Amino acid sequence: MSTGDPQLERNSHDRGTQFDPPSLLGIWATAPYFHDGSAATLADVFRVGKEHDLVDRINERDMRALLSFLMALPNE
């Protein structure tokens, strides 16, 4: 999968814009998000770019539930 802007990517493994997505465990403690740090908060993750933007696809209640779930995941 190719993601992000090659000029902003922080991939130190010489894979260009190819990435292995990390675990969601403890995601609440790993800001900023995305490979280029373009999402400062978990809420921003779902408001950035075309692929991740959920704001127009789910209602506010479901967005809060999703964020609550992510914030409740253990750190280990």
N, CA, C, O and CB atoms as a CASP TS submission, in Angstrom:
PFRMAT TS
TARGET T0000
AUTHOR 0000-0000-0000
METHOD Language model
MODEL 1
PARENT N/A
ATOM      1  N   MET     1       0.849  -1.175   0.000  1.00  0.00           N
ATOM      2  CA  MET     1       0.000   0.000   0.000  1.00  0.00           C
ATOM      3  C   MET     1       0.893   1.237   0.000  1.00  0.00           C
ATOM      4  O   MET     1       1.862   1.314   0.756  1.00  0.00           O
ATOM      5  CB  MET     1      -0.965  -0.001   1.224  1.00  0.00           C
ATOM      6  N   SER     2       0.571   2.164  -0.821  1.00  0.00           N
ATOM      7  CA  SER     2       1.313   3.412  -0.870  1.00  0.00           C
ATOM      8  C   SER     2       0.498   4.489  -0.171  1.00  0.00           C
ATOM      9  O   SER     2      -0.705   4.614  -0.401  1.00  0.00           O
ATOM     10  CB  SER     2       1.637   3.818  -2.334  1.00  0.00           C
ATOM     11  N   THR     3       1.154   5.266   0.681  1.00  0.00           N
ATOM     12  CA  THR     3       0.446   6.313   1.411  1.00  0.00           C
ATOM     13  C   THR     3       1.281   7.578   1.460  1.00  0.00           C
ATOM     14  O   THR     3       2.505   7.540   1.331  1.00  0.00           O
ATOM     15  CB  THR     3       0.101   5.849   2.831  1.00  0.00           C
ATOM     16  N   GLY     4       0.617   8.671   1.643  1.00  0.00           N
ATOM     17  CA  GLY     4       1.295   9.917   1.958  1.00  0.00           C
ATOM     18  C   GLY     4       2.054  10.594   0.838  1.00  0.00           C
ATOM     19  O   GLY     4       2.102  10.118  -0.296  1.00  0.00           O
ATOM     20  N   ASP     5       2.629  11.693   1.185  1.00  0.00           N
ATOM     21  CA  ASP     5       3.424  12.521   0.299  1.00  0.00           C
ATOM     22  C   ASP     5       4.883  12.099   0.440  1.00  0.00           C
ATOM     23  O   ASP     5       5.439  12.209   1.533  1.00  0.00           O
ATOM     24  CB  ASP     5       3.237  14.039   0.620  1.00  0.00           C
ATOM     25  N   PRO     6       5.525  11.619  -0.629  1.00  0.00           N
ATOM     26  CA  PRO     6       6.911  11.150  -0.532  1.00  0.00           C
ATOM     27  C   PRO     6       7.870  12.205   0.024  1.00  0.00           C
ATOM     28  O   PRO     6       8.898  11.853   0.602  1.00  0.00           O
ATOM     29  CB  PRO     6       7.391  10.707  -1.891  1.00  0.00           C
ATOM     30  N   GLN     7       7.554  13.485  -0.141  1.00  0.00           N
ATOM     31  CA  GLN     7       8.414  14.549   0.377  1.00  0.00           C
ATOM     32  C   GLN     7       8.339  14.670   1.893  1.00  0.00           C
ATOM     33  O   GLN     7       9.263  15.187   2.521  1.00  0.00           O
ATOM     34  CB  GLN     7       8.040  15.871  -0.256  1.00  0.00           C
ATOM     35  N   LEU     8       7.231  14.192   2.492  1.00  0.00           N
ATOM     36  CA  LEU     8       7.034  14.328   3.937  1.00  0.00           C
ATOM     37  C   LEU     8       7.214  13.023   4.706  1.00  0.00           C
ATOM     38  O   LEU     8       7.268  13.038   5.936  1.00  0.00           O
ATOM     39  CB  LEU     8       5.667  14.871   4.206  1.00  0.00           C
ATOM     40  N   GLU     9       7.305  11.910   4.011  1.00  0.00           N
ATOM     41  CA  GLU     9       7.367  10.609   4.669  1.00  0.00           C
ATOM     42  C   GLU     9       8.574  10.486   5.596  1.00  0.00           C
ATOM     43  O   GLU     9       9.643  11.030   5.320  1.00  0.00           O
ATOM     44  CB  GLU     9       7.406   9.507   3.632  1.00  0.00           C
ATOM     45  N   ARG    10       8.385   9.768   6.689  1.00  0.00           N
ATOM     46  CA  ARG    10       9.448   9.521   7.662  1.00  0.00           C
ATOM     47  C   ARG    10       9.730   8.020   7.731  1.00  0.00           C
ATOM     48  O   ARG    10       9.731   7.438   8.815  1.00  0.00           O
ATOM     49  CB  ARG    10       9.058  10.074   9.067  1.00  0.00           C
ATOM     50  N   ASN    11       9.959   7.416   6.620  1.00  0.00           N
ATOM     51  CA  ASN    11      10.201   5.988   6.543  1.00  0.00           C
ATOM     52  C   ASN    11      11.703   5.755   6.525  1.00  0.00           C
ATOM     53  O   ASN    11      12.378   6.082   5.550  1.00  0.00           O
ATOM     54  CB  ASN    11       9.522   5.369   5.292  1.00  0.00           C
ATOM     55  N   SER    12      12.214   5.197   7.592  1.00  0.00           N
ATOM     56  CA  SER    12      13.658   4.981   7.692  1.00  0.00           C
ATOM     57  C   SER    12      14.081   3.594   7.229  1.00  0.00           C
ATOM     58  O   SER    12      15.227   3.195   7.434  1.00  0.00           O
ATOM     59  CB  SER    12      14.111   5.194   9.112  1.00  0.00           C
ATOM     60  N   HIS    13      13.165   2.857   6.607  1.00  0.00           N
ATOM     61  CA  HIS    13      13.453   1.481   6.217  1.00  0.00           C
ATOM     62  C   HIS    13      13.641   1.333   4.711  1.00  0.00           C
ATOM     63  O   HIS    13      13.569   0.221   4.189  1.00  0.00           O
ATOM     64  CB  HIS    13      12.343   0.569   6.684  1.00  0.00           C
ATOM     65  N   ASP    14      13.875   2.419   4.020  1.00  0.00           N
ATOM     66  CA  ASP    14      14.112   2.411   2.575  1.00  0.00           C
ATOM     67  C   ASP    14      13.011   1.718   1.780  1.00  0.00           C
ATOM     68  O   ASP    14      13.288   1.000   0.820  1.00  0.00           O
ATOM     69  CB  ASP    14      15.421   1.744   2.285  1.00  0.00           C
ATOM     70  N   ARG    15      11.772   1.937   2.181  1.00  0.00           N
ATOM     71  CA  ARG    15      10.645   1.363   1.451  1.00  0.00           C
ATOM     72  C   ARG    15       9.835   2.440   0.728  1.00  0.00           C
ATOM     73  O   ARG    15       8.705   2.186   0.312  1.00  0.00           O
ATOM     74  CB  ARG    15       9.743   0.584   2.407  1.00  0.00           C
ATOM     75  N   GLY    16      10.389   3.612   0.580  1.00  0.00           N
ATOM     76  CA  GLY    16       9.633   4.668  -0.089  1.00  0.00           C
ATOM     77  C   GLY    16       8.372   4.993   0.671  1.00  0.00           C
ATOM     78  O   GLY    16       8.434   5.331   1.853  1.00  0.00           O
ATOM     79  N   THR    17       7.220   4.899   0.016  1.00  0.00           N
ATOM     80  CA  THR    17       5.942   5.174   0.671  1.00  0.00           C
ATOM     81  C   THR    17       5.211   3.891   1.033  1.00  0.00           C
ATOM     82  O   THR    17       3.998   3.918   1.241  1.00  0.00           O
ATOM     83  CB  THR    17       5.064   6.034  -0.227  1.00  0.00           C
ATOM     84  N   GLN    18       5.909   2.780   1.114  1.00  0.00           N
ATOM     85  CA  GLN    18       5.326   1.500   1.511  1.00  0.00           C
ATOM     86  C   GLN    18       5.467   1.338   3.024  1.00  0.00           C
ATOM     87  O   GLN    18       6.551   1.557   3.564  1.00  0.00           O
ATOM     88  CB  GLN    18       6.010   0.313   0.759  1.00  0.00           C
ATOM     89  N   PHE    19       4.382   0.955   3.722  1.00  0.00           N
ATOM     90  CA  PHE    19       4.420   0.856   5.167  1.00  0.00           C
ATOM     91  C   PHE    19       3.698  -0.381   5.670  1.00  0.00           C
ATOM     92  O   PHE    19       2.766  -0.870   5.031  1.00  0.00           O
ATOM     93  CB  PHE    19       3.818   2.087   5.785  1.00  0.00           C
ATOM     94  N   ASP    20       4.131  -0.884   6.815  1.00  0.00           N
ATOM     95  CA  ASP    20       3.486  -1.962   7.539  1.00  0.00           C
ATOM     96  C   ASP    20       2.744  -1.296   8.692  1.00  0.00           C
ATOM     97  O   ASP    20       3.384  -0.807   9.622  1.00  0.00           O
ATOM     98  CB  ASP    20       4.526  -3.054   8.043  1.00  0.00           C
ATOM     99  N   PRO    21       1.404  -1.263   8.658  1.00  0.00           N
ATOM    100  CA  PRO    21       0.652  -0.566   9.703  1.00  0.00           C
ATOM    101  C   PRO    21       0.944  -1.129  11.096  1.00  0.00           C
ATOM    102  O   PRO    21       1.014  -2.345  11.273  1.00  0.00           O
ATOM    103  CB  PRO    21      -0.842  -0.653   9.416  1.00  0.00           C
ATOM    104  N   PRO    22       1.112  -0.256  12.070  1.00  0.00           N
ATOM    105  CA  PRO    22       1.392  -0.692  13.436  1.00  0.00           C
ATOM    106  C   PRO    22       0.135  -1.202  14.133  1.00  0.00           C
ATOM    107  O   PRO    22      -0.976  -1.029  13.631  1.00  0.00           O
ATOM    108  CB  PRO    22       2.002   0.449  14.238  1.00  0.00           C
ATOM    109  N   SER    23       0.315  -1.824  15.279  1.00  0.00           N
ATOM    110  CA  SER    23      -0.776  -2.289  16.120  1.00  0.00           C
ATOM    111  C   SER    23      -1.576  -1.097  16.641  1.00  0.00           C
ATOM    112  O   SER    23      -1.064   0.019  16.718  1.00  0.00           O
ATOM    113  CB  SER    23      -0.239  -3.136  17.291  1.00  0.00           C
ATOM    114  N   LEU    24      -2.828  -1.344  16.994  1.00  0.00           N
ATOM    115  CA  LEU    24      -3.644  -0.298  17.613  1.00  0.00           C
ATOM    116  C   LEU    24      -3.455  -0.237  19.121  1.00  0.00           C
ATOM    117  O   LEU    24      -3.907   0.714  19.758  1.00  0.00           O
ATOM    118  CB  LEU    24      -5.106  -0.522  17.293  1.00  0.00           C
ATOM    119  N   LEU    25      -2.795  -1.234  19.703  1.00  0.00           N
ATOM    120  CA  LEU    25      -2.590  -1.223  21.149  1.00  0.00           C
ATOM    121  C   LEU    25      -1.815   0.025  21.564  1.00  0.00           C
ATOM    122  O   LEU    25      -0.742   0.312  21.034  1.00  0.00           O
ATOM    123  CB  LEU    25      -1.845  -2.494  21.603  1.00  0.00           C
ATOM    124  N   GLY    26      -2.375   0.753  22.515  1.00  0.00           N
ATOM    125  CA  GLY    26      -1.724   1.961  23.020  1.00  0.00           C
ATOM    126  C   GLY    26      -1.649   3.093  22.015  1.00  0.00           C
ATOM    127  O   GLY    26      -0.825   3.997  22.156  1.00  0.00           O
ATOM    128  N   ILE    27      -2.499   3.053  21.002  1.00  0.00           N
ATOM    129  CA  ILE    27      -2.446   4.089  19.957  1.00  0.00           C
ATOM    130  C   ILE    27      -2.654   5.489  20.525  1.00  0.00           C
ATOM    131  O   ILE    27      -2.150   6.466  19.972  1.00  0.00           O
ATOM    132  CB  ILE    27      -3.497   3.812  18.886  1.00  0.00           C
ATOM    133  N   TRP    28      -3.386   5.587  21.612  1.00  0.00           N
ATOM    134  CA  TRP    28      -3.658   6.883  22.243  1.00  0.00           C
ATOM    135  C   TRP    28      -2.384   7.556  22.744  1.00  0.00           C
ATOM    136  O   TRP    28      -2.387   8.758  23.009  1.00  0.00           O
ATOM    137  CB  TRP    28      -4.633   6.706  23.399  1.00  0.00           C
ATOM    138  N   ALA    29      -1.301   6.802  22.877  1.00  0.00           N
ATOM    139  CA  ALA    29      -0.054   7.360  23.409  1.00  0.00           C
ATOM    140  C   ALA    29       0.999   7.596  22.330  1.00  0.00           C
ATOM    141  O   ALA    29       2.165   7.823  22.652  1.00  0.00           O
ATOM    142  CB  ALA    29       0.510   6.439  24.464  1.00  0.00           C
ATOM    143  N   THR    30       0.612   7.549  21.060  1.00  0.00           N
ATOM    144  CA  THR    30       1.620   7.600  20.005  1.00  0.00           C
ATOM    145  C   THR    30       1.498   8.788  19.052  1.00  0.00           C
ATOM    146  O   THR    30       2.035   8.744  17.945  1.00  0.00           O
ATOM    147  CB  THR    30       1.558   6.352  19.220  1.00  0.00           C
ATOM    148  N   ALA    31       0.808   9.836  19.460  1.00  0.00           N
ATOM    149  CA  ALA    31       0.663  11.017  18.596  1.00  0.00           C
ATOM    150  C   ALA    31       2.017  11.651  18.329  1.00  0.00           C
ATOM    151  O   ALA    31       2.918  11.521  19.158  1.00  0.00           O
ATOM    152  CB  ALA    31      -0.288  12.049  19.233  1.00  0.00           C
ATOM    153  N   PRO    32       2.189  12.316  17.230  1.00  0.00           N
ATOM    154  CA  PRO    32       1.243  12.521  16.136  1.00  0.00           C
ATOM    155  C   PRO    32       1.126  11.269  15.274  1.00  0.00           C
ATOM    156  O   PRO    32       1.944  10.353  15.356  1.00  0.00           O
ATOM    157  CB  PRO    32       1.669  13.714  15.277  1.00  0.00           C
ATOM    158  N   TYR    33       0.089  11.259  14.449  1.00  0.00           N
ATOM    159  CA  TYR    33      -0.236  10.082  13.662  1.00  0.00           C
ATOM    160  C   TYR    33       0.098  10.270  12.182  1.00  0.00           C
ATOM    161  O   TYR    33       0.322  11.384  11.709  1.00  0.00           O
ATOM    162  CB  TYR    33      -1.701   9.746  13.821  1.00  0.00           C
ATOM    163  N   PHE    34       0.124   9.173  11.491  1.00  0.00           N
ATOM    164  CA  PHE    34       0.520   9.051  10.089  1.00  0.00           C
ATOM    165  C   PHE    34       2.033   9.191   9.984  1.00  0.00           C
ATOM    166  O   PHE    34       2.700   9.687  10.893  1.00  0.00           O
ATOM    167  CB  PHE    34      -0.197  10.118   9.208  1.00  0.00           C
ATOM    168  N   HIS    35       2.529   8.759   8.897  1.00  0.00           N
ATOM    169  CA  HIS    35       3.973   8.690   8.698  1.00  0.00           C
ATOM    170  C   HIS    35       4.619  10.065   8.605  1.00  0.00           C
ATOM    171  O   HIS    35       5.826  10.219   8.796  1.00  0.00           O
ATOM    172  CB  HIS    35       4.281   7.903   7.453  1.00  0.00           C
ATOM    173  N   ASP    36       3.797  11.053   8.309  1.00  0.00           N
ATOM    174  CA  ASP    36       4.345  12.409   8.200  1.00  0.00           C
ATOM    175  C   ASP    36       3.901  13.298   9.363  1.00  0.00           C
ATOM    176  O   ASP    36       4.170  14.499   9.359  1.00  0.00           O
ATOM    177  CB  ASP    36       3.923  13.042   6.875  1.00  0.00           C
ATOM    178  N   GLY    37       3.216  12.711  10.368  1.00  0.00           N
ATOM    179  CA  GLY    37       2.782  13.479  11.528  1.00  0.00           C
ATOM    180  C   GLY    37       1.656  14.453  11.230  1.00  0.00           C
ATOM    181  O   GLY    37       1.448  15.402  11.986  1.00  0.00           O
ATOM    182  N   SER    38       0.921  14.235  10.135  1.00  0.00           N
ATOM    183  CA  SER    38      -0.096  15.199   9.712  1.00  0.00           C
ATOM    184  C   SER    38      -1.376  15.180  10.539  1.00  0.00           C
ATOM    185  O   SER    38      -2.215  16.066  10.376  1.00  0.00           O
ATOM    186  CB  SER    38      -0.441  14.951   8.294  1.00  0.00           C
ATOM    187  N   ALA    39      -1.551  14.198  11.421  1.00  0.00           N
ATOM    188  CA  ALA    39      -2.723  14.158  12.302  1.00  0.00           C
ATOM    189  C   ALA    39      -2.235  14.288  13.744  1.00  0.00           C
ATOM    190  O   ALA    39      -1.597  13.377  14.271  1.00  0.00           O
ATOM    191  CB  ALA    39      -3.553  12.829  12.100  1.00  0.00           C
ATOM    192  N   ALA    40      -2.532  15.402  14.369  1.00  0.00           N
ATOM    193  CA  ALA    40      -2.050  15.671  15.720  1.00  0.00           C
ATOM    194  C   ALA    40      -2.799  14.863  16.782  1.00  0.00           C
ATOM    195  O   ALA    40      -2.240  14.556  17.835  1.00  0.00           O
ATOM    196  CB  ALA    40      -2.174  17.149  16.023  1.00  0.00           C
ATOM    197  N   THR    41      -4.062  14.518  16.511  1.00  0.00           N
ATOM    198  CA  THR    41      -4.881  13.785  17.475  1.00  0.00           C
ATOM    199  C   THR    41      -5.545  12.595  16.776  1.00  0.00           C
ATOM    200  O   THR    41      -5.556  12.504  15.548  1.00  0.00           O
ATOM    201  CB  THR    41      -5.954  14.719  18.116  1.00  0.00           C
ATOM    202  N   LEU    42      -6.098  11.684  17.588  1.00  0.00           N
ATOM    203  CA  LEU    42      -6.833  10.566  16.991  1.00  0.00           C
ATOM    204  C   LEU    42      -8.031  11.067  16.188  1.00  0.00           C
ATOM    205  O   LEU    42      -8.347  10.511  15.136  1.00  0.00           O
ATOM    206  CB  LEU    42      -7.300   9.588  18.081  1.00  0.00           C
ATOM    207  N   ALA    43      -8.692  12.100  16.670  1.00  0.00           N
ATOM    208  CA  ALA    43      -9.819  12.660  15.930  1.00  0.00           C
ATOM    209  C   ALA    43      -9.367  13.168  14.563  1.00  0.00           C
ATOM    210  O   ALA    43     -10.078  13.007  13.571  1.00  0.00           O
ATOM    211  CB  ALA    43     -10.477  13.797  16.731  1.00  0.00           C
ATOM    212  N   ASP    44      -8.193  13.777  14.513  1.00  0.00           N
ATOM    213  CA  ASP    44      -7.665  14.275  13.237  1.00  0.00           C
ATOM    214  C   ASP    44      -7.409  13.151  12.249  1.00  0.00           C
ATOM    215  O   ASP    44      -7.503  13.361  11.040  1.00  0.00           O
ATOM    216  CB  ASP    44      -6.382  15.052  13.466  1.00  0.00           C
ATOM    217  N   VAL    45      -7.087  11.964  12.741  1.00  0.00           N
ATOM    218  CA  VAL    45      -6.827  10.825  11.857  1.00  0.00           C
ATOM    219  C   VAL    45      -7.998  10.606  10.903  1.00  0.00           C
ATOM    220  O   VAL    45      -7.800  10.256   9.740  1.00  0.00           O
ATOM    221  CB  VAL    45      -6.567   9.550  12.682  1.00  0.00           C
ATOM    222  N   PHE    46      -9.205  10.809  11.393  1.00  0.00           N
ATOM    223  CA  PHE    46     -10.400  10.551  10.594  1.00  0.00           C
ATOM    224  C   PHE    46     -10.906  11.780   9.855  1.00  0.00           C
ATOM    225  O   PHE    46     -12.005  11.776   9.300  1.00  0.00           O
ATOM    226  CB  PHE    46     -11.490  10.020  11.472  1.00  0.00           C
ATOM    227  N   ARG    47     -10.101  12.825   9.853  1.00  0.00           N
ATOM    228  CA  ARG    47     -10.468  14.054   9.146  1.00  0.00           C
ATOM    229  C   ARG    47      -9.407  14.478   8.137  1.00  0.00           C
ATOM    230  O   ARG    47      -9.497  15.566   7.568  1.00  0.00           O
ATOM    231  CB  ARG    47     -10.703  15.176  10.141  1.00  0.00           C
ATOM    232  N   VAL    48      -8.407  13.637   7.909  1.00  0.00           N
ATOM    233  CA  VAL    48      -7.279  13.990   7.047  1.00  0.00           C
ATOM    234  C   VAL    48      -7.357  13.233   5.731  1.00  0.00           C
ATOM    235  O   VAL    48      -7.516  12.012   5.718  1.00  0.00           O
ATOM    236  CB  VAL    48      -5.944  13.694   7.751  1.00  0.00           C
ATOM    237  N   GLY    49      -7.247  13.950   4.636  1.00  0.00           N
ATOM    238  CA  GLY    49      -7.181  13.318   3.324  1.00  0.00           C
ATOM    239  C   GLY    49      -8.469  12.653   2.890  1.00  0.00           C
ATOM    240  O   GLY    49      -9.449  12.638   3.634  1.00  0.00           O
ATOM    241  N   LYS    50      -8.468  12.113   1.706  1.00  0.00           N
ATOM    242  CA  LYS    50      -9.658  11.475   1.150  1.00  0.00           C
ATOM    243  C   LYS    50      -9.871  10.076   1.702  1.00  0.00           C
ATOM    244  O   LYS    50     -11.006   9.695   1.989  1.00  0.00           O
ATOM    245  CB  LYS    50      -9.561  11.416  -0.355  1.00  0.00           C
ATOM    246  N   GLU    51      -8.799   9.301   1.856  1.00  0.00           N
ATOM    247  CA  GLU    51      -8.907   7.907   2.260  1.00  0.00           C
ATOM    248  C   GLU    51      -9.372   7.729   3.697  1.00  0.00           C
ATOM    249  O   GLU    51     -10.085   6.770   3.995  1.00  0.00           O
ATOM    250  CB  GLU    51      -7.592   7.230   2.078  1.00  0.00           C
ATOM    251  N   HIS    52      -8.986   8.624   4.590  1.00  0.00           N
ATOM    252  CA  HIS    52      -9.258   8.467   6.009  1.00  0.00           C
ATOM    253  C   HIS    52     -10.414   9.333   6.508  1.00  0.00           C
ATOM    254  O   HIS    52     -10.858   9.164   7.644  1.00  0.00           O
ATOM    255  CB  HIS    52      -8.027   8.787   6.788  1.00  0.00           C
ATOM    256  N   ASP    53     -10.895  10.232   5.704  1.00  0.00           N
ATOM    257  CA  ASP    53     -11.922  11.178   6.146  1.00  0.00           C
ATOM    258  C   ASP    53     -13.259  10.465   6.341  1.00  0.00           C
ATOM    259  O   ASP    53     -13.902  10.059   5.373  1.00  0.00           O
ATOM    260  CB  ASP    53     -12.073  12.329   5.129  1.00  0.00           C
ATOM    261  N   LEU    54     -13.671  10.318   7.608  1.00  0.00           N
ATOM    262  CA  LEU    54     -14.940   9.675   7.936  1.00  0.00           C
ATOM    263  C   LEU    54     -16.026  10.676   8.334  1.00  0.00           C
ATOM    264  O   LEU    54     -17.182  10.296   8.519  1.00  0.00           O
ATOM    265  CB  LEU    54     -14.732   8.681   9.055  1.00  0.00           C
ATOM    266  N   VAL    55     -15.669  11.923   8.464  1.00  0.00           N
ATOM    267  CA  VAL    55     -16.592  12.926   8.988  1.00  0.00           C
ATOM    268  C   VAL    55     -17.914  12.948   8.222  1.00  0.00           C
ATOM    269  O   VAL    55     -18.972  13.096   8.834  1.00  0.00           O
ATOM    270  CB  VAL    55     -15.947  14.299   8.939  1.00  0.00           C
ATOM    271  N   ASP    56     -17.876  12.806   6.912  1.00  0.00           N
ATOM    272  CA  ASP    56     -19.098  12.836   6.115  1.00  0.00           C
ATOM    273  C   ASP    56     -19.744  11.462   5.970  1.00  0.00           C
ATOM    274  O   ASP    56     -20.821  11.346   5.386  1.00  0.00           O
ATOM    275  CB  ASP    56     -18.803  13.398   4.750  1.00  0.00           C
ATOM    276  N   ARG    57     -19.094  10.411   6.500  1.00  0.00           N
ATOM    277  CA  ARG    57     -19.617   9.051   6.309  1.00  0.00           C
ATOM    278  C   ARG    57     -20.219   8.430   7.563  1.00  0.00           C
ATOM    279  O   ARG    57     -20.993   7.478   7.464  1.00  0.00           O
ATOM    280  CB  ARG    57     -18.527   8.165   5.811  1.00  0.00           C
ATOM    281  N   ILE    58     -19.880   8.950   8.737  1.00  0.00           N
ATOM    282  CA  ILE    58     -20.494   8.442   9.967  1.00  0.00           C
ATOM    283  C   ILE    58     -20.963   9.619  10.805  1.00  0.00           C
ATOM    284  O   ILE    58     -20.446  10.730  10.687  1.00  0.00           O
ATOM    285  CB  ILE    58     -19.499   7.554  10.773  1.00  0.00           C
ATOM    286  N   ASN    59     -21.953   9.358  11.656  1.00  0.00           N
ATOM    287  CA  ASN    59     -22.489  10.452  12.470  1.00  0.00           C
ATOM    288  C   ASN    59     -21.581  10.715  13.675  1.00  0.00           C
ATOM    289  O   ASN    59     -20.684   9.928  13.978  1.00  0.00           O
ATOM    290  CB  ASN    59     -23.929  10.124  12.941  1.00  0.00           C
ATOM    291  N   GLU    60     -21.828  11.815  14.339  1.00  0.00           N
ATOM    292  CA  GLU    60     -20.982  12.256  15.454  1.00  0.00           C
ATOM    293  C   GLU    60     -20.986  11.238  16.598  1.00  0.00           C
ATOM    294  O   GLU    60     -19.955  11.019  17.235  1.00  0.00           O
ATOM    295  CB  GLU    60     -21.456  13.624  15.971  1.00  0.00           C
ATOM    296  N   ARG    61     -22.120  10.626  16.856  1.00  0.00           N
ATOM    297  CA  ARG    61     -22.211   9.623  17.920  1.00  0.00           C
ATOM    298  C   ARG    61     -21.285   8.442  17.620  1.00  0.00           C
ATOM    299  O   ARG    61     -20.559   7.982  18.502  1.00  0.00           O
ATOM    300  CB  ARG    61     -23.671   9.133  18.082  1.00  0.00           C
ATOM    301  N   ASP    62     -21.308   7.955  16.391  1.00  0.00           N
ATOM    302  CA  ASP    62     -20.439   6.841  16.019  1.00  0.00           C
ATOM    303  C   ASP    62     -18.964   7.250  16.043  1.00  0.00           C
ATOM    304  O   ASP    62     -18.103   6.446  16.399  1.00  0.00           O
ATOM    305  CB  ASP    62     -20.816   6.318  14.631  1.00  0.00           C
ATOM    306  N   MET    63     -18.677   8.480  15.670  1.00  0.00           N
ATOM    307  CA  MET    63     -17.302   8.970  15.723  1.00  0.00           C
ATOM    308  C   MET    63     -16.811   8.988  17.171  1.00  0.00           C
ATOM    309  O   MET    63     -15.686   8.575  17.448  1.00  0.00           O
ATOM    310  CB  MET    63     -17.198  10.382  15.096  1.00  0.00           C
ATOM    311  N   ARG    64     -17.641   9.460  18.083  1.00  0.00           N
ATOM    312  CA  ARG    64     -17.273   9.474  19.503  1.00  0.00           C
ATOM    313  C   ARG    64     -17.059   8.049  20.016  1.00  0.00           C
ATOM    314  O   ARG    64     -16.134   7.796  20.789  1.00  0.00           O
ATOM    315  CB  ARG    64     -18.365  10.185  20.340  1.00  0.00           C
ATOM    316  N   ALA    65     -17.916   7.119  19.585  1.00  0.00           N
ATOM    317  CA  ALA    65     -17.779   5.717  20.001  1.00  0.00           C
ATOM    318  C   ALA    65     -16.474   5.126  19.479  1.00  0.00           C
ATOM    319  O   ALA    65     -15.783   4.413  20.207  1.00  0.00           O
ATOM    320  CB  ALA    65     -18.977   4.883  19.500  1.00  0.00           C
ATOM    321  N   LEU    66     -16.135   5.413  18.233  1.00  0.00           N
ATOM    322  CA  LEU    66     -14.883   4.927  17.655  1.00  0.00           C
ATOM    323  C   LEU    66     -13.683   5.472  18.423  1.00  0.00           C
ATOM    324  O   LEU    66     -12.764   4.725  18.760  1.00  0.00           O
ATOM    325  CB  LEU    66     -14.787   5.320  16.173  1.00  0.00           C
ATOM    326  N   LEU    67     -13.694   6.757  18.696  1.00  0.00           N
ATOM    327  CA  LEU    67     -12.589   7.374  19.430  1.00  0.00           C
ATOM    328  C   LEU    67     -12.513   6.835  20.862  1.00  0.00           C
ATOM    329  O   LEU    67     -11.417   6.629  21.384  1.00  0.00           O
ATOM    330  CB  LEU    67     -12.748   8.906  19.448  1.00  0.00           C
ATOM    331  N   SER    68     -13.654   6.606  21.496  1.00  0.00           N
ATOM    332  CA  SER    68     -13.668   6.037  22.848  1.00  0.00           C
ATOM    333  C   SER    68     -13.072   4.641  22.842  1.00  0.00           C
ATOM    334  O   SER    68     -12.313   4.282  23.743  1.00  0.00           O
ATOM    335  CB  SER    68     -15.100   5.999  23.409  1.00  0.00           C
ATOM    336  N   PHE    69     -13.413   3.851  21.829  1.00  0.00           N
ATOM    337  CA  PHE    69     -12.852   2.510  21.706  1.00  0.00           C
ATOM    338  C   PHE    69     -11.330   2.575  21.583  1.00  0.00           C
ATOM    339  O   PHE    69     -10.617   1.858  22.285  1.00  0.00           O
ATOM    340  CB  PHE    69     -13.456   1.782  20.494  1.00  0.00           C
ATOM    341  N   LEU    70     -10.841   3.425  20.701  1.00  0.00           N
ATOM    342  CA  LEU    70      -9.394   3.544  20.509  1.00  0.00           C
ATOM    343  C   LEU    70      -8.696   4.013  21.779  1.00  0.00           C
ATOM    344  O   LEU    70      -7.603   3.544  22.099  1.00  0.00           O
ATOM    345  CB  LEU    70      -9.091   4.507  19.368  1.00  0.00           C
ATOM    346  N   MET    71      -9.322   4.933  22.499  1.00  0.00           N
ATOM    347  CA  MET    71      -8.721   5.446  23.731  1.00  0.00           C
ATOM    348  C   MET    71      -8.727   4.395  24.844  1.00  0.00           C
ATOM    349  O   MET    71      -7.939   4.486  25.785  1.00  0.00           O
ATOM    350  CB  MET    71      -9.464   6.698  24.195  1.00  0.00           C
ATOM    351  N   ALA    72      -9.613   3.397  24.741  1.00  0.00           N
ATOM    352  CA  ALA    72      -9.718   2.365  25.779  1.00  0.00           C
ATOM    353  C   ALA    72      -8.782   1.178  25.535  1.00  0.00           C
ATOM    354  O   ALA    72      -8.646   0.323  26.411  1.00  0.00           O
ATOM    355  CB  ALA    72     -11.147   1.869  25.865  1.00  0.00           C
ATOM    356  N   LEU    73      -8.142   1.105  24.380  1.00  0.00           N
ATOM    357  CA  LEU    73      -7.256  -0.027  24.099  1.00  0.00           C
ATOM    358  C   LEU    73      -6.057   0.007  25.046  1.00  0.00           C
ATOM    359  O   LEU    73      -5.504   1.074  25.311  1.00  0.00           O
ATOM    360  CB  LEU    73      -6.783  -0.003  22.621  1.00  0.00           C
ATOM    361  N   PRO    74      -5.659  -1.148  25.549  1.00  0.00           N
ATOM    362  CA  PRO    74      -4.520  -1.187  26.471  1.00  0.00           C
ATOM    363  C   PRO    74      -3.222  -0.816  25.775  1.00  0.00           C
ATOM    364  O   PRO    74      -3.144  -0.808  24.546  1.00  0.00           O
ATOM    365  CB  PRO    74      -4.391  -2.570  27.097  1.00  0.00           C
ATOM    366  N   ASN    75      -2.221  -0.513  26.558  1.00  0.00           N
ATOM    367  CA  ASN    75      -0.934  -0.092  26.018  1.00  0.00           C
ATOM    368  C   ASN    75       0.037  -1.258  25.843  1.00  0.00           C
ATOM    369  O   ASN    75       1.201  -1.049  25.501  1.00  0.00           O
ATOM    370  CB  ASN    75      -0.319   0.951  26.920  1.00  0.00           C
ATOM    371  N   GLU    76      -0.432  -2.471  26.073  1.00  0.00           N
ATOM    372  CA  GLU    76       0.455  -3.643  25.917  1.00  0.00           C
ATOM    373  C   GLU    76      -0.298  -4.827  25.386  1.00  0.00           C
ATOM    374  O   GLU    76       0.285  -5.894  25.194  1.00  0.00           O
ATOM    375  CB  GLU    76       1.112  -4.011  27.242  1.00  0.00           C
TER
END
